[in-house]
Amino acid sequence: MTALRDLMLVALADGGEHGLREDQLAAAVCASPEIAPRRVSATCEMLMANGEIERRGEGTNEIPYTYHLPEGRVPRL
């Protein structure tokens, strides 16, 4: 899961202030078919629990969840 974690952190670092929705994050890192979107979701949960990323938004169609690096944080790879 470390390789997926690193890919996700790099994608989020490039995501800018708007962050990335989970489906956008999955598309950014799932060039390889063995990385299922389900693994992206589980890795998001782990990264949030570790304080490495944060989730913003309300989880609705109008204001979906987006994932971000915490302000001022550079990903630790």
PDB file of N, CA, C and O in Angstrom:
ATOM      1  N   MET A   1       0.828  -1.195   0.000  1.00  0.00           N
ATOM      2  CA  MET A   1       0.000   0.000   0.000  1.00  0.00           C
ATOM      3  C   MET A   1       0.870   1.255   0.000  1.00  0.00           C
ATOM      4  O   MET A   1       0.368   2.345  -0.277  1.00  0.00           O
ATOM      5  N   THR A   2       2.139   1.130   0.298  1.00  0.00           N
ATOM      6  CA  THR A   2       3.014   2.300   0.344  1.00  0.00           C
ATOM      7  C   THR A   2       3.118   2.963  -1.020  1.00  0.00           C
ATOM      8  O   THR A   2       3.072   4.190  -1.104  1.00  0.00           O
ATOM      9  N   ALA A   3       3.258   2.186  -2.093  1.00  0.00           N
ATOM     10  CA  ALA A   3       3.362   2.774  -3.429  1.00  0.00           C
ATOM     11  C   ALA A   3       2.093   3.548  -3.767  1.00  0.00           C
ATOM     12  O   ALA A   3       2.168   4.647  -4.316  1.00  0.00           O
ATOM     13  N   LEU A   4       0.937   2.989  -3.447  1.00  0.00           N
ATOM     14  CA  LEU A   4      -0.327   3.674  -3.699  1.00  0.00           C
ATOM     15  C   LEU A   4      -0.408   4.946  -2.860  1.00  0.00           C
ATOM     16  O   LEU A   4      -0.833   5.992  -3.351  1.00  0.00           O
ATOM     17  N   ARG A   5      -0.008   4.858  -1.619  1.00  0.00           N
ATOM     18  CA  ARG A   5       0.006   6.025  -0.724  1.00  0.00           C
ATOM     19  C   ARG A   5       0.838   7.144  -1.338  1.00  0.00           C
ATOM     20  O   ARG A   5       0.402   8.294  -1.391  1.00  0.00           O
ATOM     21  N   ASP A   6       2.038   6.800  -1.802  1.00  0.00           N
ATOM     22  CA  ASP A   6       2.932   7.796  -2.388  1.00  0.00           C
ATOM     23  C   ASP A   6       2.328   8.418  -3.643  1.00  0.00           C
ATOM     24  O   ASP A   6       2.395   9.634  -3.824  1.00  0.00           O
ATOM     25  N   LEU A   7       1.738   7.594  -4.511  1.00  0.00           N
ATOM     26  CA  LEU A   7       1.095   8.106  -5.720  1.00  0.00           C
ATOM     27  C   LEU A   7      -0.031   9.073  -5.370  1.00  0.00           C
ATOM     28  O   LEU A   7      -0.190  10.112  -6.010  1.00  0.00           O
ATOM     29  N   MET A   8      -0.803   8.723  -4.358  1.00  0.00           N
ATOM     30  CA  MET A   8      -1.925   9.566  -3.949  1.00  0.00           C
ATOM     31  C   MET A   8      -1.437  10.896  -3.380  1.00  0.00           C
ATOM     32  O   MET A   8      -2.012  11.942  -3.681  1.00  0.00           O
ATOM     33  N   LEU A   9      -0.399  10.869  -2.573  1.00  0.00           N
ATOM     34  CA  LEU A   9       0.133  12.108  -1.995  1.00  0.00           C
ATOM     35  C   LEU A   9       0.691  13.031  -3.073  1.00  0.00           C
ATOM     36  O   LEU A   9       0.524  14.248  -2.999  1.00  0.00           O
ATOM     37  N   VAL A  10       1.354  12.454  -4.074  1.00  0.00           N
ATOM     38  CA  VAL A  10       1.873  13.265  -5.179  1.00  0.00           C
ATOM     39  C   VAL A  10       0.714  13.873  -5.962  1.00  0.00           C
ATOM     40  O   VAL A  10       0.756  15.052  -6.314  1.00  0.00           O
ATOM     41  N   ALA A  11      -0.319  13.081  -6.237  1.00  0.00           N
ATOM     42  CA  ALA A  11      -1.488  13.596  -6.962  1.00  0.00           C
ATOM     43  C   ALA A  11      -2.149  14.726  -6.182  1.00  0.00           C
ATOM     44  O   ALA A  11      -2.557  15.728  -6.770  1.00  0.00           O
ATOM     45  N   LEU A  12      -2.256  14.574  -4.872  1.00  0.00           N
ATOM     46  CA  LEU A  12      -2.868  15.623  -4.053  1.00  0.00           C
ATOM     47  C   LEU A  12      -1.997  16.876  -4.002  1.00  0.00           C
ATOM     48  O   LEU A  12      -2.516  17.991  -3.953  1.00  0.00           O
ATOM     49  N   ALA A  13      -0.680  16.697  -4.014  1.00  0.00           N
ATOM     50  CA  ALA A  13       0.219  17.854  -4.032  1.00  0.00           C
ATOM     51  C   ALA A  13       0.024  18.653  -5.317  1.00  0.00           C
ATOM     52  O   ALA A  13       0.180  19.874  -5.326  1.00  0.00           O
ATOM     53  N   ASP A  14      -0.317  17.957  -6.401  1.00  0.00           N
ATOM     54  CA  ASP A  14      -0.565  18.618  -7.683  1.00  0.00           C
ATOM     55  C   ASP A  14      -2.013  19.067  -7.829  1.00  0.00           C
ATOM     56  O   ASP A  14      -2.359  19.732  -8.805  1.00  0.00           O
ATOM     57  N   GLY A  15      -2.864  18.709  -6.865  1.00  0.00           N
ATOM     58  CA  GLY A  15      -4.298  18.985  -6.963  1.00  0.00           C
ATOM     59  C   GLY A  15      -4.691  20.426  -6.731  1.00  0.00           C
ATOM     60  O   GLY A  15      -5.819  20.819  -7.028  1.00  0.00           O
ATOM     61  N   GLY A  16      -3.789  21.205  -6.210  1.00  0.00           N
ATOM     62  CA  GLY A  16      -4.082  22.614  -5.988  1.00  0.00           C
ATOM     63  C   GLY A  16      -5.063  22.838  -4.857  1.00  0.00           C
ATOM     64  O   GLY A  16      -5.360  21.931  -4.080  1.00  0.00           O
ATOM     65  N   GLU A  17      -5.562  24.064  -4.779  1.00  0.00           N
ATOM     66  CA  GLU A  17      -6.432  24.447  -3.668  1.00  0.00           C
ATOM     67  C   GLU A  17      -7.799  23.790  -3.725  1.00  0.00           C
ATOM     68  O   GLU A  17      -8.486  23.716  -2.706  1.00  0.00           O
ATOM     69  N   HIS A  18      -8.210  23.311  -4.891  1.00  0.00           N
ATOM     70  CA  HIS A  18      -9.525  22.682  -5.008  1.00  0.00           C
ATOM     71  C   HIS A  18      -9.507  21.223  -4.576  1.00  0.00           C
ATOM     72  O   HIS A  18     -10.563  20.628  -4.360  1.00  0.00           O
ATOM     73  N   GLY A  19      -8.324  20.643  -4.448  1.00  0.00           N
ATOM     74  CA  GLY A  19      -8.226  19.253  -4.047  1.00  0.00           C
ATOM     75  C   GLY A  19      -8.753  18.327  -5.125  1.00  0.00           C
ATOM     76  O   GLY A  19      -8.999  18.751  -6.254  1.00  0.00           O
ATOM     77  N   LEU A  20      -8.926  17.070  -4.777  1.00  0.00           N
ATOM     78  CA  LEU A  20      -9.427  16.066  -5.707  1.00  0.00           C
ATOM     79  C   LEU A  20     -10.531  15.267  -5.048  1.00  0.00           C
ATOM     80  O   LEU A  20     -10.445  14.914  -3.872  1.00  0.00           O
ATOM     81  N   ARG A  21     -11.582  14.983  -5.828  1.00  0.00           N
ATOM     82  CA  ARG A  21     -12.608  14.052  -5.359  1.00  0.00           C
ATOM     83  C   ARG A  21     -12.005  12.652  -5.405  1.00  0.00           C
ATOM     84  O   ARG A  21     -10.995  12.426  -6.070  1.00  0.00           O
ATOM     85  N   GLU A  22     -12.623  11.727  -4.703  1.00  0.00           N
ATOM     86  CA  GLU A  22     -12.086  10.366  -4.659  1.00  0.00           C
ATOM     87  C   GLU A  22     -12.010   9.757  -6.057  1.00  0.00           C
ATOM     88  O   GLU A  22     -11.037   9.071  -6.370  1.00  0.00           O
ATOM     89  N   ASP A  23     -13.015   9.991  -6.906  1.00  0.00           N
ATOM     90  CA  ASP A  23     -12.979   9.439  -8.261  1.00  0.00           C
ATOM     91  C   ASP A  23     -11.854  10.063  -9.087  1.00  0.00           C
ATOM     92  O   ASP A  23     -11.240   9.379  -9.906  1.00  0.00           O
ATOM     93  N   GLN A  24     -11.579  11.347  -8.883  1.00  0.00           N
ATOM     94  CA  GLN A  24     -10.472  11.999  -9.579  1.00  0.00           C
ATOM     95  C   GLN A  24      -9.137  11.462  -9.085  1.00  0.00           C
ATOM     96  O   GLN A  24      -8.208  11.261  -9.868  1.00  0.00           O
ATOM     97  N   LEU A  25      -9.051  11.236  -7.803  1.00  0.00           N
ATOM     98  CA  LEU A  25      -7.836  10.680  -7.215  1.00  0.00           C
ATOM     99  C   LEU A  25      -7.588   9.271  -7.750  1.00  0.00           C
ATOM    100  O   LEU A  25      -6.459   8.919  -8.093  1.00  0.00           O
ATOM    101  N   ALA A  26      -8.649   8.471  -7.817  1.00  0.00           N
ATOM    102  CA  ALA A  26      -8.527   7.114  -8.356  1.00  0.00           C
ATOM    103  C   ALA A  26      -8.067   7.161  -9.811  1.00  0.00           C
ATOM    104  O   ALA A  26      -7.197   6.385 -10.208  1.00  0.00           O
ATOM    105  N   ALA A  27      -8.641   8.060 -10.608  1.00  0.00           N
ATOM    106  CA  ALA A  27      -8.246   8.175 -12.013  1.00  0.00           C
ATOM    107  C   ALA A  27      -6.784   8.602 -12.143  1.00  0.00           C
ATOM    108  O   ALA A  27      -6.087   8.172 -13.062  1.00  0.00           O
ATOM    109  N   ALA A  28      -6.325   9.442 -11.226  1.00  0.00           N
ATOM    110  CA  ALA A  28      -4.944   9.928 -11.275  1.00  0.00           C
ATOM    111  C   ALA A  28      -3.929   8.843 -10.945  1.00  0.00           C
ATOM    112  O   ALA A  28      -2.802   8.886 -11.437  1.00  0.00           O
ATOM    113  N   VAL A  29      -4.307   7.878 -10.127  1.00  0.00           N
ATOM    114  CA  VAL A  29      -3.334   6.871  -9.674  1.00  0.00           C
ATOM    115  C   VAL A  29      -3.618   5.468 -10.183  1.00  0.00           C
ATOM    116  O   VAL A  29      -2.814   4.563  -9.960  1.00  0.00           O
ATOM    117  N   CYS A  30      -4.727   5.267 -10.853  1.00  0.00           N
ATOM    118  CA  CYS A  30      -5.120   3.914 -11.261  1.00  0.00           C
ATOM    119  C   CYS A  30      -4.759   3.598 -12.700  1.00  0.00           C
ATOM    120  O   CYS A  30      -5.550   2.980 -13.412  1.00  0.00           O
ATOM    121  N   ALA A  31      -3.584   4.010 -13.139  1.00  0.00           N
ATOM    122  CA  ALA A  31      -3.131   3.641 -14.475  1.00  0.00           C
ATOM    123  C   ALA A  31      -2.952   2.133 -14.554  1.00  0.00           C
ATOM    124  O   ALA A  31      -3.039   1.539 -15.628  1.00  0.00           O
ATOM    125  N   SER A  32      -2.705   1.538 -13.427  1.00  0.00           N
ATOM    126  CA  SER A  32      -2.520   0.096 -13.343  1.00  0.00           C
ATOM    127  C   SER A  32      -3.835  -0.561 -12.931  1.00  0.00           C
ATOM    128  O   SER A  32      -4.420  -0.171 -11.921  1.00  0.00           O
ATOM    129  N   PRO A  33      -4.313  -1.552 -13.693  1.00  0.00           N
ATOM    130  CA  PRO A  33      -5.614  -2.162 -13.386  1.00  0.00           C
ATOM    131  C   PRO A  33      -5.677  -2.877 -12.044  1.00  0.00           C
ATOM    132  O   PRO A  33      -6.770  -3.112 -11.529  1.00  0.00           O
ATOM    133  N   GLU A  34      -4.532  -3.228 -11.465  1.00  0.00           N
ATOM    134  CA  GLU A  34      -4.589  -3.920 -10.167  1.00  0.00           C
ATOM    135  C   GLU A  34      -4.881  -2.974  -9.007  1.00  0.00           C
ATOM    136  O   GLU A  34      -5.134  -3.428  -7.891  1.00  0.00           O
ATOM    137  N   ILE A  35      -4.849  -1.676  -9.252  1.00  0.00           N
ATOM    138  CA  ILE A  35      -5.199  -0.713  -8.207  1.00  0.00           C
ATOM    139  C   ILE A  35      -6.674  -0.378  -8.354  1.00  0.00           C
ATOM    140  O   ILE A  35      -7.054   0.444  -9.189  1.00  0.00           O
ATOM    141  N   ALA A  36      -7.489  -1.009  -7.553  1.00  0.00           N
ATOM    142  CA  ALA A  36      -8.933  -0.809  -7.622  1.00  0.00           C
ATOM    143  C   ALA A  36      -9.320   0.470  -6.887  1.00  0.00           C
ATOM    144  O   ALA A  36      -8.672   0.843  -5.909  1.00  0.00           O
ATOM    145  N   PRO A  37     -10.374   1.144  -7.352  1.00  0.00           N
ATOM    146  CA  PRO A  37     -10.857   2.332  -6.638  1.00  0.00           C
ATOM    147  C   PRO A  37     -11.142   2.053  -5.165  1.00  0.00           C
ATOM    148  O   PRO A  37     -11.026   2.953  -4.333  1.00  0.00           O
ATOM    149  N   ARG A  38     -11.510   0.826  -4.837  1.00  0.00           N
ATOM    150  CA  ARG A  38     -11.768   0.438  -3.443  1.00  0.00           C
ATOM    151  C   ARG A  38     -10.502   0.610  -2.605  1.00  0.00           C
ATOM    152  O   ARG A  38     -10.573   1.018  -1.445  1.00  0.00           O
ATOM    153  N   ARG A  39      -9.354   0.302  -3.186  1.00  0.00           N
ATOM    154  CA  ARG A  39      -8.082   0.486  -2.472  1.00  0.00           C
ATOM    155  C   ARG A  39      -7.778   1.960  -2.267  1.00  0.00           C
ATOM    156  O   ARG A  39      -7.204   2.343  -1.249  1.00  0.00           O
ATOM    157  N   VAL A  40      -8.163   2.790  -3.235  1.00  0.00           N
ATOM    158  CA  VAL A  40      -7.972   4.236  -3.095  1.00  0.00           C
ATOM    159  C   VAL A  40      -8.786   4.737  -1.914  1.00  0.00           C
ATOM    160  O   VAL A  40      -8.298   5.529  -1.107  1.00  0.00           O
ATOM    161  N   SER A  41     -10.027   4.274  -1.812  1.00  0.00           N
ATOM    162  CA  SER A  41     -10.898   4.683  -0.707  1.00  0.00           C
ATOM    163  C   SER A  41     -10.302   4.277   0.637  1.00  0.00           C
ATOM    164  O   SER A  41     -10.268   5.079   1.571  1.00  0.00           O
ATOM    165  N   ALA A  42      -9.837   3.047   0.736  1.00  0.00           N
ATOM    166  CA  ALA A  42      -9.242   2.565   1.988  1.00  0.00           C
ATOM    167  C   ALA A  42      -7.976   3.351   2.328  1.00  0.00           C
ATOM    168  O   ALA A  42      -7.722   3.647   3.496  1.00  0.00           O
ATOM    169  N   THR A  43      -7.191   3.684   1.318  1.00  0.00           N
ATOM    170  CA  THR A  43      -5.967   4.442   1.556  1.00  0.00           C
ATOM    171  C   THR A  43      -6.288   5.871   1.981  1.00  0.00           C
ATOM    172  O   THR A  43      -5.584   6.441   2.815  1.00  0.00           O
ATOM    173  N   CYS A  44      -7.352   6.461   1.414  1.00  0.00           N
ATOM    174  CA  CYS A  44      -7.790   7.791   1.861  1.00  0.00           C
ATOM    175  C   CYS A  44      -8.117   7.760   3.348  1.00  0.00           C
ATOM    176  O   CYS A  44      -7.712   8.651   4.096  1.00  0.00           O
ATOM    177  N   GLU A  45      -8.843   6.743   3.773  1.00  0.00           N
ATOM    178  CA  GLU A  45      -9.212   6.622   5.189  1.00  0.00           C
ATOM    179  C   GLU A  45      -7.969   6.516   6.067  1.00  0.00           C
ATOM    180  O   GLU A  45      -7.896   7.149   7.121  1.00  0.00           O
ATOM    181  N   MET A  46      -6.988   5.715   5.635  1.00  0.00           N
ATOM    182  CA  MET A  46      -5.755   5.546   6.406  1.00  0.00           C
ATOM    183  C   MET A  46      -4.975   6.860   6.478  1.00  0.00           C
ATOM    184  O   MET A  46      -4.476   7.232   7.540  1.00  0.00           O
ATOM    185  N   LEU A  47      -4.872   7.560   5.344  1.00  0.00           N
ATOM    186  CA  LEU A  47      -4.136   8.822   5.319  1.00  0.00           C
ATOM    187  C   LEU A  47      -4.815   9.886   6.175  1.00  0.00           C
ATOM    188  O   LEU A  47      -4.140  10.698   6.808  1.00  0.00           O
ATOM    189  N   MET A  48      -6.145   9.884   6.197  1.00  0.00           N
ATOM    190  CA  MET A  48      -6.860  10.831   7.069  1.00  0.00           C
ATOM    191  C   MET A  48      -6.619  10.484   8.531  1.00  0.00           C
ATOM    192  O   MET A  48      -6.389  11.374   9.349  1.00  0.00           O
ATOM    193  N   ALA A  49      -6.668   9.200   8.864  1.00  0.00           N
ATOM    194  CA  ALA A  49      -6.446   8.775  10.252  1.00  0.00           C
ATOM    195  C   ALA A  49      -5.045   9.153  10.728  1.00  0.00           C
ATOM    196  O   ALA A  49      -4.844   9.452  11.905  1.00  0.00           O
ATOM    197  N   ASN A  50      -4.072   9.138   9.803  1.00  0.00           N
ATOM    198  CA  ASN A  50      -2.688   9.493  10.142  1.00  0.00           C
ATOM    199  C   ASN A  50      -2.436  10.997  10.094  1.00  0.00           C
ATOM    200  O   ASN A  50      -1.340  11.449  10.427  1.00  0.00           O
ATOM    201  N   GLY A  51      -3.438  11.775   9.685  1.00  0.00           N
ATOM    202  CA  GLY A  51      -3.275  13.223   9.591  1.00  0.00           C
ATOM    203  C   GLY A  51      -2.488  13.685   8.380  1.00  0.00           C
ATOM    204  O   GLY A  51      -2.063  14.839   8.319  1.00  0.00           O
ATOM    205  N   GLU A  52      -2.288  12.790   7.409  1.00  0.00           N
ATOM    206  CA  GLU A  52      -1.503  13.148   6.227  1.00  0.00           C
ATOM    207  C   GLU A  52      -2.324  13.870   5.167  1.00  0.00           C
ATOM    208  O   GLU A  52      -1.772  14.617   4.360  1.00  0.00           O
ATOM    209  N   ILE A  53      -3.645  13.655   5.162  1.00  0.00           N
ATOM    210  CA  ILE A  53      -4.536  14.380   4.262  1.00  0.00           C
ATOM    211  C   ILE A  53      -5.775  14.775   5.051  1.00  0.00           C
ATOM    212  O   ILE A  53      -6.012  14.286   6.156  1.00  0.00           O
ATOM    213  N   GLU A  54      -6.555  15.665   4.466  1.00  0.00           N
ATOM    214  CA  GLU A  54      -7.826  16.036   5.100  1.00  0.00           C
ATOM    215  C   GLU A  54      -8.928  15.987   4.051  1.00  0.00           C
ATOM    216  O   GLU A  54      -8.685  16.150   2.856  1.00  0.00           O
ATOM    217  N   ARG A  55     -10.135  15.760   4.530  1.00  0.00           N
ATOM    218  CA  ARG A  55     -11.305  15.723   3.658  1.00  0.00           C
ATOM    219  C   ARG A  55     -12.146  16.955   3.944  1.00  0.00           C
ATOM    220  O   ARG A  55     -12.418  17.287   5.097  1.00  0.00           O
ATOM    221  N   ARG A  56     -12.550  17.622   2.882  1.00  0.00           N
ATOM    222  CA  ARG A  56     -13.411  18.798   2.995  1.00  0.00           C
ATOM    223  C   ARG A  56     -14.686  18.542   2.200  1.00  0.00           C
ATOM    224  O   ARG A  56     -14.745  17.628   1.378  1.00  0.00           O
ATOM    225  N   GLY A  57     -15.692  19.349   2.452  1.00  0.00           N
ATOM    226  CA  GLY A  57     -16.946  19.224   1.727  1.00  0.00           C
ATOM    227  C   GLY A  57     -18.007  18.550   2.572  1.00  0.00           C
ATOM    228  O   GLY A  57     -17.793  18.253   3.748  1.00  0.00           O
ATOM    229  N   GLU A  58     -19.154  18.314   1.956  1.00  0.00           N
ATOM    230  CA  GLU A  58     -20.290  17.748   2.674  1.00  0.00           C
ATOM    231  C   GLU A  58     -20.679  16.357   2.197  1.00  0.00           C
ATOM    232  O   GLU A  58     -21.548  15.723   2.795  1.00  0.00           O
ATOM    233  N   GLY A  59     -20.057  15.877   1.139  1.00  0.00           N
ATOM    234  CA  GLY A  59     -20.398  14.555   0.629  1.00  0.00           C
ATOM    235  C   GLY A  59     -21.698  14.529  -0.158  1.00  0.00           C
ATOM    236  O   GLY A  59     -22.304  13.471  -0.325  1.00  0.00           O
ATOM    237  N   THR A  60     -22.131  15.693  -0.645  1.00  0.00           N
ATOM    238  CA  THR A  60     -23.346  15.778  -1.454  1.00  0.00           C
ATOM    239  C   THR A  60     -22.953  16.018  -2.911  1.00  0.00           C
ATOM    240  O   THR A  60     -21.793  16.302  -3.211  1.00  0.00           O
ATOM    241  N   ASN A  61     -23.934  15.901  -3.817  1.00  0.00           N
ATOM    242  CA  ASN A  61     -23.648  16.193  -5.227  1.00  0.00           C
ATOM    243  C   ASN A  61     -23.229  17.640  -5.419  1.00  0.00           C
ATOM    244  O   ASN A  61     -22.361  17.936  -6.240  1.00  0.00           O
ATOM    245  N   GLU A  62     -23.840  18.536  -4.667  1.00  0.00           N
ATOM    246  CA  GLU A  62     -23.522  19.953  -4.802  1.00  0.00           C
ATOM    247  C   GLU A  62     -22.168  20.305  -4.190  1.00  0.00           C
ATOM    248  O   GLU A  62     -21.426  21.121  -4.737  1.00  0.00           O
ATOM    249  N   ILE A  63     -21.854  19.690  -3.060  1.00  0.00           N
ATOM    250  CA  ILE A  63     -20.595  19.968  -2.353  1.00  0.00           C
ATOM    251  C   ILE A  63     -19.942  18.624  -2.002  1.00  0.00           C
ATOM    252  O   ILE A  63     -20.001  18.174  -0.857  1.00  0.00           O
ATOM    253  N   PRO A  64     -19.312  17.985  -3.015  1.00  0.00           N
ATOM    254  CA  PRO A  64     -18.734  16.662  -2.762  1.00  0.00           C
ATOM    255  C   PRO A  64     -17.514  16.744  -1.849  1.00  0.00           C
ATOM    256  O   PRO A  64     -16.899  17.799  -1.690  1.00  0.00           O
ATOM    257  N   TYR A  65     -17.183  15.594  -1.256  1.00  0.00           N
ATOM    258  CA  TYR A  65     -15.940  15.523  -0.497  1.00  0.00           C
ATOM    259  C   TYR A  65     -14.779  15.731  -1.460  1.00  0.00           C
ATOM    260  O   TYR A  65     -14.786  15.222  -2.581  1.00  0.00           O
ATOM    261  N   THR A  66     -13.789  16.480  -1.012  1.00  0.00           N
ATOM    262  CA  THR A  66     -12.525  16.597  -1.734  1.00  0.00           C
ATOM    263  C   THR A  66     -11.405  16.344  -0.734  1.00  0.00           C
ATOM    264  O   THR A  66     -11.539  16.616   0.460  1.00  0.00           O
ATOM    265  N   TYR A  67     -10.317  15.826  -1.241  1.00  0.00           N
ATOM    266  CA  TYR A  67      -9.174  15.487  -0.395  1.00  0.00           C
ATOM    267  C   TYR A  67      -8.044  16.458  -0.682  1.00  0.00           C
ATOM    268  O   TYR A  67      -7.814  16.852  -1.826  1.00  0.00           O
ATOM    269  N   HIS A  68      -7.344  16.836   0.382  1.00  0.00           N
ATOM    270  CA  HIS A  68      -6.296  17.856   0.312  1.00  0.00           C
ATOM    271  C   HIS A  68      -5.154  17.477   1.243  1.00  0.00           C
ATOM    272  O   HIS A  68      -5.334  16.752   2.222  1.00  0.00           O
ATOM    273  N   LEU A  69      -3.971  17.991   0.909  1.00  0.00           N
ATOM    274  CA  LEU A  69      -2.890  17.968   1.889  1.00  0.00           C
ATOM    275  C   LEU A  69      -3.206  19.075   2.885  1.00  0.00           C
ATOM    276  O   LEU A  69      -3.717  20.120   2.484  1.00  0.00           O
ATOM    277  N   PRO A  70      -2.923  18.882   4.155  1.00  0.00           N
ATOM    278  CA  PRO A  70      -3.123  19.971   5.109  1.00  0.00           C
ATOM    279  C   PRO A  70      -2.289  21.187   4.685  1.00  0.00           C
ATOM    280  O   PRO A  70      -1.209  21.040   4.112  1.00  0.00           O
ATOM    281  N   GLU A  71      -2.800  22.379   4.972  1.00  0.00           N
ATOM    282  CA  GLU A  71      -2.105  23.603   4.575  1.00  0.00           C
ATOM    283  C   GLU A  71      -0.665  23.619   5.063  1.00  0.00           C
ATOM    284  O   GLU A  71      -0.374  23.280   6.210  1.00  0.00           O
ATOM    285  N   GLY A  72       0.224  24.017   4.171  1.00  0.00           N
ATOM    286  CA  GLY A  72       1.627  24.141   4.514  1.00  0.00           C
ATOM    287  C   GLY A  72       2.376  22.825   4.607  1.00  0.00           C
ATOM    288  O   GLY A  72       3.554  22.807   4.965  1.00  0.00           O
ATOM    289  N   ARG A  73       1.718  21.738   4.293  1.00  0.00           N
ATOM    290  CA  ARG A  73       2.363  20.431   4.427  1.00  0.00           C
ATOM    291  C   ARG A  73       2.832  19.928   3.069  1.00  0.00           C
ATOM    292  O   ARG A  73       2.095  19.966   2.084  1.00  0.00           O
ATOM    293  N   VAL A  74       4.049  19.464   3.041  1.00  0.00           N
ATOM    294  CA  VAL A  74       4.613  18.825   1.866  1.00  0.00           C
ATOM    295  C   VAL A  74       4.536  17.330   2.121  1.00  0.00           C
ATOM    296  O   VAL A  74       4.858  16.878   3.220  1.00  0.00           O
ATOM    297  N   PRO A  75       4.110  16.539   1.113  1.00  0.00           N
ATOM    298  CA  PRO A  75       3.983  15.103   1.373  1.00  0.00           C
ATOM    299  C   PRO A  75       5.305  14.472   1.779  1.00  0.00           C
ATOM    300  O   PRO A  75       6.362  14.789   1.233  1.00  0.00           O
ATOM    301  N   ARG A  76       5.221  13.587   2.733  1.00  0.00           N
ATOM    302  CA  ARG A  76       6.373  12.827   3.231  1.00  0.00           C
ATOM    303  C   ARG A  76       6.390  11.509   2.475  1.00  0.00           C
ATOM    304  O   ARG A  76       5.578  10.625   2.746  1.00  0.00           O
ATOM    305  N   LEU A  77       7.325  11.371   1.512  1.00  0.00           N
ATOM    306  CA  LEU A  77       7.376  10.160   0.683  1.00  0.00           C
ATOM    307  C   LEU A  77       8.457   9.217   1.123  1.00  0.00           C
ATOM    308  O   LEU A  77       8.629   8.153   0.527  1.00  0.00           O
TER     309      LEU A  77
END
